[in-house]
Amino acid sequence: MGRRVAVIGAGSWGTALAIVAARADHDVRLWSRNAAVVESINRNHVNSLYLTDALIPNSVRANRDIEEVTNGAELVILAAPSHTIRGLVTTMAPALRAEMIMVSATKGIEIESGKRISQVVAEVVPEADRPRFVCLTGPSFAKEVIQNHPTAVVAASEDRDASRLVQAELSFDNLRIYTNDDVIGAELGGSVKNVMAIAAGMVGGLGFGSNSVAALITRGLAEMTRLALREGAKLETLMGLAGLGDLVLTCTGNLSRNRFVGQELGRGRSLNDITTSMNEVAEGVKTTQAVKQLADRTGTEMPITNEVYGVLYEGRLASDAADELMTRPLREESHR
């Protein structure tokens, strides 16, 4: 048996990462607040709500006690929605130790503060007990990962030994992990792409074709890059798996929850109607608020984000948002 791994969050991605870690011969503890999910995993080796067709290895044990799951772990993987992270990390803080590695697989920004997950962890956990932080991100639908589709992601950390350890321990068969040292770029790429995916979905829902989606992805990448560079990220990160790779997947893939939300908005459904019918969180809905706040605070021009925000929170029609983007003043492509 390999290392002791704690996975916090038993949604699709948390369940997939627990399966990946178990396949790599690690001892995995999976936390869920849902008693039915915990019982289903422990008794039947399936998650009754998420990735229901996936067989979960016997070496994965689920538990509702987050401190018990975390205690003694060498890798602690955060795979819960971004708006829950501060509370969860606060609860597990007494069990955290500096020798652990915390792996954030959460793609989002805290709405109230505009902080990235690494910043939230740094705020909540005392420095003496704070695990080394690694952001695990990139183009990866959970369902395809566990179905052994070749997948490449990136582990970003300021501590190279930590990112290399995550690379070595979680890369397995179809999952290939690259490393870099740009946590800011990795976290912002993984967050802002969800906003762009909602926009791409709206384009499709309005009945526009591939030309329109390609334009949206390209201009969305420019928008993501402007914000990330202003926050201190590296350009090559946004051109890689954490940026362009994840953006393309989320804007075009049929398994994208954020694209689905945008698509249904484009077809005229209300946001409340869409989200109440969904089984899982579409991170981009909340992240749009945080990204807009960041853009406004830093004076970063983000027209796509502004239009998505208008549709989500100000009652703007998706068709009017598309018209607004197409009638903006003409300029050079490289304008920043």
Secondary structure by P-SEA (a helix, b strand, c coil): ccbbbbbccccaaaaaaaaaaaaaccbbbbbbccaaaaaaaaaccccccccccccccccbbbbcccccccccccbbbbcccccaaaaaaaaacccccccbbbbbccccccccccccaaaaaaaccccccccbbbbbbccccaaaaaaccbbbbbbbcccaaaaaaaaaacccccbbbbbbccaaaaaaaacaaaaaaaaaaaaaaacccaaaaaaaaaaaaaaaaaaaaaacccaaaaaccccaaaaaaaacccccaaaaaaaaaaacccaaaaaaacccccccaaaaaaaaaaaaaaccccaaaaaaaaaacccccaaaaaaaaaaccccccccc
